[in-house]
Amino acid sequence: MDPKDERIIDILKENSRLSTQQISKKASIPITTVHNRIKKLNREGVIKKYTVVLDNKKIGKPISAYMLIIVDYKLLKQTNKTQYNLAKKLATHPAIEEASTVAGGTDIIIKVKVKDMDELDHLVTKYIRNLEGVEKTQTMIVLNEA
């Protein structure tokens, strides 16, 4: 990657719906060059997907939280599962936006979006804490997103 690729990527991160012509104008790079570079970045897997950023309040999910999860490795080992398998399972739940395995005092961190505290309570106490391999959780409610 070179500075032209980086500039194109920066523009796409701001607004991936821009046309090649608009990106060309913003980046001061010829339109054919922009087109070819975007195709190359897609082909090489640098750009994995295009997505949207939602206004969570408007879609009825105004509460965000992060949850730290400590894994019971003995139990996972008995079932031939790993920390990564558990994170992948968590990521399939519709209220969980992201699930990442991490190093340190915590094994998995997830990002959650829910409509209210009752839904968060149900997610934590009825779903996550009952998953095989979850030993302990700590939930942090997001007060404000910068």
OpenMM code with the backbone's topology and positions (N, CA, C; nanometers):
from openmm import Vec3, app, unit

residues = "MET ASP PRO LYS ASP GLU ARG ILE ILE ASP ILE LEU LYS GLU ASN SER ARG LEU SER THR GLN GLN ILE SER LYS LYS ALA SER ILE PRO ILE THR THR VAL HIS ASN ARG ILE LYS LYS LEU ASN ARG GLU GLY VAL ILE LYS LYS TYR THR VAL VAL LEU ASP ASN LYS LYS ILE GLY LYS PRO ILE SER ALA TYR MET LEU ILE ILE VAL ASP TYR LYS LEU LEU LYS GLN THR ASN LYS THR GLN TYR ASN LEU ALA LYS LYS LEU ALA THR HIS PRO ALA ILE GLU GLU ALA SER THR VAL ALA GLY GLY THR ASP ILE ILE ILE LYS VAL LYS VAL LYS ASP MET ASP GLU LEU ASP HIS LEU VAL THR LYS TYR ILE ARG ASN LEU GLU GLY VAL GLU LYS THR GLN THR MET ILE VAL LEU ASN GLU ALA".split()
positions = [
    Vec3(0.0840, -0.1189, 0.0000),
    Vec3(0.0000, 0.0000, 0.0000),
    Vec3(0.0874, 0.1237, 0.0000),
    Vec3(0.0400, 0.2241, -0.0689),
    Vec3(0.1131, 0.3496, -0.0751),
    Vec3(0.0197, 0.4632, -0.0305),
    Vec3(0.0692, 0.5865, -0.0279),
    Vec3(-0.0153, 0.6982, 0.0189),
    Vec3(-0.1469, 0.7144, -0.0588),
    Vec3(-0.1482, 0.6817, -0.1882),
    Vec3(-0.2730, 0.6916, -0.2650),
    Vec3(-0.3761, 0.5912, -0.2134),
    Vec3(-0.3316, 0.4668, -0.1908),
    Vec3(-0.4225, 0.3652, -0.1351),
    Vec3(-0.4746, 0.4084, 0.0012),
    Vec3(-0.3853, 0.4598, 0.0841),
    Vec3(-0.4251, 0.5037, 0.2183),
    Vec3(-0.5268, 0.6165, 0.2116),
    Vec3(-0.5096, 0.7096, 0.1184),
    Vec3(-0.6039, 0.8209, 0.1030),
    Vec3(-0.7408, 0.7688, 0.0586),
    Vec3(-0.7412, 0.6772, -0.0356),
    Vec3(-0.8668, 0.6179, -0.0831),
    Vec3(-0.9371, 0.5468, 0.0317),
    Vec3(-0.8633, 0.4709, 0.1088),
    Vec3(-0.9209, 0.3981, 0.2225),
    Vec3(-0.9772, 0.4955, 0.3257),
    Vec3(-0.9049, 0.6032, 0.3543),
    Vec3(-0.9548, 0.7032, 0.4497),
    Vec3(-1.0882, 0.7612, 0.4035),
    Vec3(-1.0982, 0.7900, 0.2752),
    Vec3(-1.2229, 0.8453, 0.2207),
    Vec3(-1.3349, 0.7420, 0.2302),
    Vec3(-1.3053, 0.6170, 0.1972),
    Vec3(-1.4065, 0.5110, 0.2068),
    Vec3(-1.4513, 0.4884, 0.3512),
    Vec3(-1.3606, 0.5029, 0.4464),
    Vec3(-1.3988, 0.4860, 0.5873),
    Vec3(-1.4953, 0.5953, 0.6310),
    Vec3(-1.4789, 0.7151, 0.5765),
    Vec3(-1.5709, 0.8253, 0.6079),
    Vec3(-1.7083, 0.8007, 0.5479),
    Vec3(-1.7108, 0.7533, 0.4215),
    Vec3(-1.8376, 0.7312, 0.3525),
    Vec3(-1.8149, 0.6332, 0.2375),
    Vec3(-1.8484, 0.5077, 0.2586),
    Vec3(-1.8242, 0.4051, 0.1572),
    Vec3(-1.9245, 0.4111, 0.0419),
    Vec3(-2.0222, 0.4996, 0.0502),
    Vec3(-2.1217, 0.5122, -0.0563),
    Vec3(-2.0800, 0.6105, -0.1655),
    Vec3(-1.9685, 0.6774, -0.1469),
    Vec3(-1.9244, 0.7731, -0.2480),
    Vec3(-1.8936, 0.7007, -0.3787),
    Vec3(-1.9211, 0.7677, -0.4891),
    Vec3(-1.8886, 0.7110, -0.6206),
    Vec3(-1.7378, 0.7223, -0.6435),
    Vec3(-1.6914, 0.6468, -0.7406),
    Vec3(-1.5498, 0.6538, -0.7773),
    Vec3(-1.5134, 0.7962, -0.8185),
    Vec3(-1.6043, 0.8622, -0.8874),
    Vec3(-1.5805, 1.0004, -0.9303),
    Vec3(-1.5655, 1.0936, -0.8094),
    Vec3(-1.6522, 1.0763, -0.7079),
    Vec3(-1.6438, 1.1603, -0.5876),
    Vec3(-1.5144, 1.1338, -0.5111),
    Vec3(-1.4759, 1.0074, -0.5026),
    Vec3(-1.3501, 0.9728, -0.4344),
    Vec3(-1.2330, 1.0337, -0.5104),
    Vec3(-1.2375, 1.0237, -0.6417),
    Vec3(-1.1330, 1.0803, -0.7262),
    Vec3(-1.1157, 1.2295, -0.7000),
    Vec3(-1.2273, 1.2997, -0.6924),
    Vec3(-1.2250, 1.4442, -0.6693),
    Vec3(-1.1666, 1.4759, -0.5310),
    Vec3(-1.2138, 1.4035, -0.4271),
    Vec3(-1.1660, 1.4285, -0.2895),
    Vec3(-1.0179, 1.3970, -0.2737),
    Vec3(-0.9724, 1.2917, -0.3412),
    Vec3(-0.8344, 1.2462, -0.3249),
    Vec3(-0.7381, 1.3123, -0.4231),
    Vec3(-0.7932, 1.3828, -0.5216),
    Vec3(-0.7111, 1.4417, -0.6295),
    Vec3(-0.6295, 1.3343, -0.7005),
    Vec3(-0.6983, 1.2246, -0.7295),
    Vec3(-0.6377, 1.1109, -0.8001),
    Vec3(-0.7281, 1.0814, -0.9201),
    Vec3(-0.6707, 1.0528, -1.0374),
    Vec3(-0.7534, 1.0238, -1.1545),
    Vec3(-0.8555, 0.9120, -1.1277),
    Vec3(-0.9738, 0.9269, -1.1875),
    Vec3(-1.0844, 0.8340, -1.1624),
    Vec3(-1.0485, 0.6897, -1.1983),
    Vec3(-0.9770, 0.6691, -1.3080),
    Vec3(-0.9371, 0.5333, -1.3481),
    Vec3(-0.8436, 0.4720, -1.2452),
    Vec3(-0.7537, 0.5531, -1.1934),
    Vec3(-0.6610, 0.5055, -1.0899),
    Vec3(-0.7384, 0.4658, -0.9645),
    Vec3(-0.8342, 0.5489, -0.9230),
    Vec3(-0.9167, 0.5178, -0.8050),
    Vec3(-0.9905, 0.3867, -0.8272),
    Vec3(-1.0542, 0.3735, -0.9424),
    Vec3(-1.1304, 0.2519, -0.9742),
    Vec3(-1.0412, 0.1274, -0.9655),
    Vec3(-0.9256, 0.1333, -1.0315),
    Vec3(-0.8343, 0.0181, -1.0331),
    Vec3(-0.7795, -0.0146, -0.8948),
    Vec3(-0.7495, 0.0892, -0.8181),
    Vec3(-0.6963, 0.0651, -0.6839),
    Vec3(-0.8020, 0.0051, -0.5909),
    Vec3(-0.9253, 0.0510, -0.5998),
    Vec3(-1.0321, -0.0069, -0.5168),
    Vec3(-1.0532, -0.1533, -0.5535),
    Vec3(-1.0535, -0.1842, -0.6827),
    Vec3(-1.0666, -0.3238, -0.7269),
    Vec3(-0.9523, -0.4081, -0.6707),
    Vec3(-0.8298, -0.3538, -0.6751),
    Vec3(-0.7124, -0.4261, -0.6244),
    Vec3(-0.7225, -0.4464, -0.4729),
    Vec3(-0.7646, -0.3428, -0.3999),
    Vec3(-0.7782, -0.3534, -0.2544),
    Vec3(-0.8845, -0.4569, -0.2168),
    Vec3(-0.9924, -0.4648, -0.2937),
    Vec3(-1.0944, -0.5678, -0.2715),
    Vec3(-1.0383, -0.7067, -0.3017),
    Vec3(-0.9750, -0.7209, -0.4160),
    Vec3(-0.9199, -0.8499, -0.4598),
    Vec3(-0.8169, -0.9044, -0.3604),
    Vec3(-0.7328, -0.8154, -0.3073),
    Vec3(-0.6272, -0.8568, -0.2138),
    Vec3(-0.6777, -0.8755, -0.0715),
    Vec3(-0.8058, -0.8446, -0.0470),
    Vec3(-0.8624, -0.8631, 0.0862),
    Vec3(-0.8307, -0.7519, 0.1838),
    Vec3(-0.7720, -0.6430, 0.1356),
    Vec3(-0.7475, -0.5286, 0.2230),
    Vec3(-0.8820, -0.4710, 0.2662),
    Vec3(-0.9726, -0.4557, 0.1696),
    Vec3(-1.1099, -0.4169, 0.2000),
    Vec3(-1.1895, -0.5465, 0.2075),
    Vec3(-1.2410, -0.5765, 0.3266),
    Vec3(-1.3142, -0.7020, 0.3469),
    Vec3(-1.4620, -0.6890, 0.3151),
    Vec3(-1.5213, -0.5752, 0.3542),
    Vec3(-1.6633, -0.5550, 0.3284),
    Vec3(-1.6972, -0.4079, 0.3448),
    Vec3(-1.8133, -0.3726, 0.2956),
    Vec3(-1.8677, -0.2388, 0.3117),
    Vec3(-1.9854, -0.2519, 0.4076),
    Vec3(-2.0032, -0.1556, 0.4936),
    Vec3(-2.1067, -0.1682, 0.5960),
    Vec3(-2.1729, -0.0336, 0.6228),
    Vec3(-2.2682, -0.0329, 0.7138),
    Vec3(-2.3363, 0.0898, 0.7525),
    Vec3(-2.3155, 0.1142, 0.9012),
    Vec3(-2.3242, 0.2397, 0.9408),
    Vec3(-2.3219, 0.2770, 1.0818),
    Vec3(-2.4623, 0.3257, 1.1145),
    Vec3(-2.5264, 0.2590, 1.2074),
    Vec3(-2.6649, 0.2886, 1.2414),
    Vec3(-2.6750, 0.3831, 1.3599),
    Vec3(-2.7829, 0.4578, 1.3650),
    Vec3(-2.8164, 0.5368, 1.4821),
    Vec3(-2.8960, 0.4440, 1.5727),
    Vec3(-2.8323, 0.3920, 1.6747),
    Vec3(-2.8930, 0.2894, 1.7594),
    Vec3(-3.0181, 0.3368, 1.8323),
    Vec3(-3.0252, 0.4639, 1.8642),
    Vec3(-3.1464, 0.5161, 1.9280),
    Vec3(-3.2646, 0.5078, 1.8327),
    Vec3(-3.2415, 0.5410, 1.7066),
    Vec3(-3.3496, 0.5409, 1.6083),
    Vec3(-3.3966, 0.4008, 1.5714),
    Vec3(-3.3110, 0.3006, 1.5898),
    Vec3(-3.3535, 0.1633, 1.5591),
    Vec3(-3.3983, 0.0878, 1.6846),
    Vec3(-3.4106, 0.1606, 1.7955),
    Vec3(-3.4644, 0.1001, 1.9168),
    Vec3(-3.3653, 0.0209, 2.0010),
    Vec3(-3.2358, 0.0512, 1.9865),
    Vec3(-3.1341, -0.0147, 2.0692),
    Vec3(-3.0408, 0.0909, 2.1292),
    Vec3(-3.0939, 0.1726, 2.2204),
    Vec3(-3.0161, 0.2852, 2.2724),
    Vec3(-2.9121, 0.2488, 2.3788),
    Vec3(-2.9161, 0.1273, 2.4300),
    Vec3(-2.8239, 0.0903, 2.5378),
    Vec3(-2.7095, 0.0066, 2.4817),
    Vec3(-2.5874, 0.0545, 2.5069),
    Vec3(-2.4662, -0.0175, 2.4675),
    Vec3(-2.3944, -0.0629, 2.5928),
    Vec3(-2.3294, -0.1758, 2.5823),
    Vec3(-2.2494, -0.2260, 2.6939),
    Vec3(-2.1343, -0.3089, 2.6394),
    Vec3(-2.0294, -0.3145, 2.7176),
    Vec3(-1.9186, -0.4060, 2.6905),
    Vec3(-1.9213, -0.5084, 2.8014),
    Vec3(-1.8912, -0.6313, 2.7666),
    Vec3(-1.8886, -0.7353, 2.8680),
    Vec3(-1.7556, -0.8088, 2.8602),
    Vec3(-1.6917, -0.8200, 2.9747),
    Vec3(-1.5692, -0.8975, 2.9871),
    Vec3(-1.6077, -1.0372, 3.0325),
    Vec3(-1.5531, -1.1363, 2.9663),
    Vec3(-1.5885, -1.2751, 2.9978),
    Vec3(-1.4620, -1.3526, 3.0294),
    Vec3(-1.4659, -1.4219, 3.1435),
    Vec3(-1.3577, -1.5125, 3.1813),
    Vec3(-1.4050, -1.6539, 3.1493),
    Vec3(-1.3179, -1.7284, 3.0834),
    Vec3(-1.3511, -1.8606, 3.0330),
    Vec3(-1.3090, -1.9693, 3.1311),
    Vec3(-1.3908, -2.0733, 3.1408),
    Vec3(-1.3568, -2.1941, 3.2173),
    Vec3(-1.2890, -2.2900, 3.1200),
    Vec3(-1.1560, -2.2866, 3.1162),
    Vec3(-1.0802, -2.3653, 3.0186),
    Vec3(-1.0932, -2.5150, 3.0404),
    Vec3(-1.1047, -2.5571, 3.1655),
    Vec3(-1.1203, -2.7012, 3.1924),
    Vec3(-1.2478, -2.7538, 3.1271),
    Vec3(-1.3554, -2.6799, 3.1450),
    Vec3(-1.4824, -2.7215, 3.0865),
    Vec3(-1.4766, -2.7193, 2.9335),
    Vec3(-1.4162, -2.6156, 2.8773),
    Vec3(-1.4033, -2.6099, 2.7316),
    Vec3(-1.3197, -2.7257, 2.6785),
    Vec3(-1.2122, -2.7564, 2.7493),
    Vec3(-1.1235, -2.8651, 2.7062),
    Vec3(-1.1971, -2.9995, 2.7059),
    Vec3(-1.2833, -3.0207, 2.8053),
    Vec3(-1.3607, -3.1455, 2.8122),
    Vec3(-1.4522, -3.1622, 2.6908),
    Vec3(-1.4934, -3.0524, 2.6326),
    Vec3(-1.5841, -3.0575, 2.5174),
    Vec3(-1.5113, -3.0284, 2.3855),
    Vec3(-1.3788, -3.0307, 2.3907),
    Vec3(-1.2950, -3.0038, 2.2726),
    Vec3(-1.3271, -2.8693, 2.2074),
    Vec3(-1.3535, -2.7703, 2.2886),
    Vec3(-1.3808, -2.6360, 2.2389),
    Vec3(-1.2711, -2.5427, 2.2888),
    Vec3(-1.2632, -2.4261, 2.2261),
    Vec3(-1.1619, -2.3270, 2.2621),
    Vec3(-1.2285, -2.1936, 2.2950),
    Vec3(-1.1479, -2.1035, 2.3428),
    Vec3(-1.1904, -1.9664, 2.3700),
    Vec3(-1.2469, -1.9048, 2.2413),
    Vec3(-1.1828, -1.9324, 2.1295),
    Vec3(-1.2274, -1.8800, 2.0007),
    Vec3(-1.3645, -1.9372, 1.9622),
    Vec3(-1.3856, -2.0672, 1.9859),
    Vec3(-1.5167, -2.1284, 1.9579),
    Vec3(-1.6267, -2.0595, 2.0371),
    Vec3(-1.5983, -2.0298, 2.1632),
    Vec3(-1.6962, -1.9630, 2.2483),
    Vec3(-1.7251, -1.8214, 2.1964),
    Vec3(-1.6214, -1.7501, 2.1572),
    Vec3(-1.6397, -1.6147, 2.1031),
    Vec3(-1.7240, -1.6189, 1.9754),
    Vec3(-1.6993, -1.7173, 1.8892),
    Vec3(-1.7783, -1.7306, 1.7665),
    Vec3(-1.9244, -1.7594, 1.7977),
    Vec3(-1.9496, -1.8422, 1.8984),
    Vec3(-2.0870, -1.8717, 1.9397),
    Vec3(-2.1556, -1.7449, 1.9901),
    Vec3(-2.0859, -1.6689, 2.0736),
    Vec3(-2.1405, -1.5436, 2.1250),
    Vec3(-2.1742, -1.4474, 2.0114),
    Vec3(-2.0888, -1.4403, 1.9113),
    Vec3(-2.1067, -1.3461, 1.8007),
    Vec3(-2.2324, -1.3746, 1.7185),
    Vec3(-2.2906, -1.4929, 1.7329),
    Vec3(-2.4113, -1.5255, 1.6565),
    Vec3(-2.5378, -1.4663, 1.7183),
    Vec3(-2.5300, -1.4223, 1.8430),
    Vec3(-2.6485, -1.3653, 1.9086),
    Vec3(-2.6780, -1.2278, 1.8488),
    Vec3(-2.8049, -1.1985, 1.8161),
    Vec3(-2.8373, -1.0713, 1.7502),
    Vec3(-2.8050, -0.9451, 1.8301),
    Vec3(-2.7987, -0.9531, 1.9624),
    Vec3(-2.7687, -0.8340, 2.0430),
    Vec3(-2.6185, -0.8093, 2.0555),
    Vec3(-2.5391, -0.9064, 2.0154),
    Vec3(-2.3934, -0.8949, 2.0281),
    Vec3(-2.3347, -0.8496, 1.8952),
    Vec3(-2.2777, -0.7292, 1.8957),
    Vec3(-2.2218, -0.6715, 1.7731),
    Vec3(-2.0816, -0.7217, 1.7430),
    Vec3(-2.0039, -0.7426, 1.8460),
    Vec3(-1.8659, -0.7871, 1.8282),
    Vec3(-1.8297, -0.8823, 1.9402),
    Vec3(-1.7476, -0.9804, 1.9088),
    Vec3(-1.6923, -1.0705, 2.0093),
    Vec3(-1.5463, -1.0938, 1.9729),
    Vec3(-1.4571, -1.0619, 2.0654),
    Vec3(-1.3136, -1.0730, 2.0391),
    Vec3(-1.2453, -1.1496, 2.1508),
    Vec3(-1.1531, -1.2369, 2.1132),
    Vec3(-1.0698, -1.3014, 2.2138),
    Vec3(-0.9559, -1.2052, 2.2448),
    Vec3(-0.9213, -1.1949, 2.3730),
    Vec3(-0.8189, -1.1003, 2.4163),
    Vec3(-0.7252, -1.1673, 2.5155),
    Vec3(-0.6096, -1.1055, 2.5374),
    Vec3(-0.5132, -1.1538, 2.6351),
    Vec3(-0.5204, -1.0654, 2.7590),
    Vec3(-0.4775, -1.1183, 2.8698),
    Vec3(-0.4781, -1.0423, 2.9948),
    Vec3(-0.5677, -1.1088, 3.0966),
    Vec3(-0.6272, -1.0311, 3.1833),
    Vec3(-0.7125, -1.0842, 3.2897),
    Vec3(-0.8488, -1.1297, 3.2407),
    Vec3(-0.8819, -1.0966, 3.1178),
    Vec3(-1.0096, -1.1328, 3.0562),
    Vec3(-0.9797, -1.2151, 2.9327),
    Vec3(-1.0723, -1.3052, 2.8968),
    Vec3(-1.0500, -1.3921, 2.7815),
    Vec3(-1.1261, -1.3483, 2.6569),
    Vec3(-1.2467, -1.2951, 2.6778),
    Vec3(-1.3312, -1.2515, 2.5662),
    Vec3(-1.3936, -1.1176, 2.6047),
    Vec3(-1.4040, -1.0280, 2.5065),
    Vec3(-1.4773, -0.9034, 2.5274),
    Vec3(-1.5828, -0.8947, 2.4181),
    Vec3(-1.7048, -0.8582, 2.4586),
    Vec3(-1.8122, -0.8440, 2.3607),
    Vec3(-1.8727, -0.7050, 2.3703),
    Vec3(-1.9270, -0.6594, 2.2570),
    Vec3(-1.9986, -0.5318, 2.2516),
    Vec3(-2.1447, -0.5643, 2.2255),
    Vec3(-2.2309, -0.5065, 2.3076),
    Vec3(-2.3731, -0.5390, 2.3062),
    Vec3(-2.4557, -0.4139, 2.2798),
    Vec3(-2.5641, -0.4282, 2.2031),
    Vec3(-2.6624, -0.3213, 2.1810),
    Vec3(-2.7995, -0.3796, 2.2106),
    Vec3(-2.8730, -0.3166, 2.3037),
    Vec3(-3.0046, -0.3666, 2.3433),
    Vec3(-3.1049, -0.2525, 2.3552),
    Vec3(-3.2348, -0.2904, 2.3622),
    Vec3(-3.3405, -0.1883, 2.3687),
    Vec3(-3.3606, -0.1339, 2.5093),
    Vec3(-3.3354, -0.2169, 2.6129),
    Vec3(-3.3572, -0.1700, 2.7498),
    Vec3(-3.2806, -0.2575, 2.8489),
    Vec3(-3.2881, -0.2199, 2.9748),
    Vec3(-3.2145, -0.2929, 3.0790),
    Vec3(-3.2684, -0.4345, 3.0979),
    Vec3(-3.3974, -0.4551, 3.0755),
    Vec3(-3.4532, -0.5897, 3.0866),
    Vec3(-3.3904, -0.6826, 2.9834),
    Vec3(-3.3743, -0.6320, 2.8622),
    Vec3(-3.3115, -0.7148, 2.7582),
    Vec3(-3.1659, -0.7438, 2.7927),
    Vec3(-3.0947, -0.6439, 2.8466),
    Vec3(-2.9557, -0.6654, 2.8876),
    Vec3(-2.9489, -0.7678, 3.0002),
    Vec3(-3.0373, -0.7543, 3.0982),
    Vec3(-3.0425, -0.8490, 3.2099),
    Vec3(-3.0653, -0.9910, 3.1588),
    Vec3(-3.1596, -1.0066, 3.0689),
    Vec3(-3.1895, -1.1393, 3.0135),
    Vec3(-3.0693, -1.1954, 2.9376),
    Vec3(-3.0056, -1.1094, 2.8573),
    Vec3(-2.8887, -1.1520, 2.7809),
    Vec3(-2.7781, -1.2028, 2.8730),
    Vec3(-2.7516, -1.1266, 2.9786),
    Vec3(-2.6422, -1.1616, 3.0695),
    Vec3(-2.6773, -1.2827, 3.1554),
    Vec3(-2.7906, -1.2760, 3.2235),
    Vec3(-2.8202, -1.3784, 3.3245),
    Vec3(-2.8803, -1.5070, 3.2683),
    Vec3(-2.9537, -1.4961, 3.1595),
    Vec3(-3.0198, -1.6158, 3.1056),
    Vec3(-2.9443, -1.6782, 2.9887),
    Vec3(-2.8718, -1.5972, 2.9137),
    Vec3(-2.8037, -1.6516, 2.7962),
    Vec3(-2.6534, -1.6695, 2.8204),
    Vec3(-2.5813, -1.5594, 2.8387),
    Vec3(-2.4344, -1.5667, 2.8438),
    Vec3(-2.3841, -1.6486, 2.9612),
    Vec3(-2.4350, -1.6215, 3.0796),
    Vec3(-2.3853, -1.6938, 3.1975),
    Vec3(-2.4213, -1.8419, 3.1964),
    Vec3(-2.5131, -1.8810, 3.1094),
    Vec3(-2.5503, -2.0220, 3.0990),
    Vec3(-2.4809, -2.0937, 2.9838),
    Vec3(-2.3966, -2.0236, 2.9099),
    Vec3(-2.3220, -2.0884, 2.8023),
    Vec3(-2.2105, -2.1737, 2.8615),
    Vec3(-2.1935, -2.2894, 2.8052),
    Vec3(-2.0872, -2.3792, 2.8491),
    Vec3(-1.9512, -2.3135, 2.8237),
    Vec3(-1.8722, -2.3022, 2.9290),
    Vec3(-1.7396, -2.2427, 2.9177),
    Vec3(-1.7294, -2.1024, 2.9739),
    Vec3(-1.8424, -2.0402, 3.0056),
    Vec3(-1.8389, -1.9063, 3.0657),
    Vec3(-1.8276, -1.9230, 3.2162),
    Vec3(-1.7192, -1.8717, 3.2726),
    Vec3(-1.6975, -1.8818, 3.4167),
    Vec3(-1.7469, -1.7578, 3.4898),
    Vec3(-1.7164, -1.6399, 3.4347),
    Vec3(-1.7472, -1.5157, 3.5046),
    Vec3(-1.7656, -1.4043, 3.4025),
    Vec3(-1.8537, -1.3083, 3.4347),
    Vec3(-1.8745, -1.1930, 3.3466),
    Vec3(-1.8666, -1.0635, 3.4259),
    Vec3(-1.8324, -0.9593, 3.3548),
    Vec3(-1.8376, -0.8243, 3.4109),
    Vec3(-1.8937, -0.7337, 3.3022),
    Vec3(-2.0040, -0.6654, 3.3330),
    Vec3(-2.0719, -0.5814, 3.2350),
    Vec3(-2.0457, -0.4348, 3.2637),
    Vec3(-2.0121, -0.3612, 3.1594),
    Vec3(-1.9877, -0.2175, 3.1693),
    Vec3(-2.0836, -0.1463, 3.0761),
    Vec3(-2.1739, -0.0653, 3.1308),
    Vec3(-2.2697, 0.0102, 3.0522),
    Vec3(-2.1995, 0.1331, 2.9934),
    Vec3(-2.2235, 0.1598, 2.8654),
    Vec3(-2.1659, 0.2768, 2.7999),
    Vec3(-2.2525, 0.3982, 2.8330),
    Vec3(-2.1901, 0.5009, 2.8868),
    Vec3(-2.2616, 0.6238, 2.9189),
    Vec3(-2.2727, 0.7157, 2.7980),
    Vec3(-2.1666, 0.7219, 2.7177),
    Vec3(-2.1617, 0.8103, 2.6023),
    Vec3(-2.0605, 0.7582, 2.5034),
    Vec3(-2.0911, 0.7654, 2.3743),
    Vec3(-1.9968, 0.7238, 2.2717),
    Vec3(-1.9412, 0.8477, 2.2027),
    Vec3(-1.8097, 0.8614, 2.2057),
    Vec3(-1.7455, 0.9789, 2.1452),
    Vec3(-1.7343, 0.9608, 1.9953),
] * unit.nanometer
topology = app.Topology()
chain = topology.addChain("A")
for resn in residues:
    res = topology.addResidue(resn, chain)
    for name in ("N", "CA", "C"):
        topology.addAtom(name, app.Element.getBySymbol(name[0]), res)
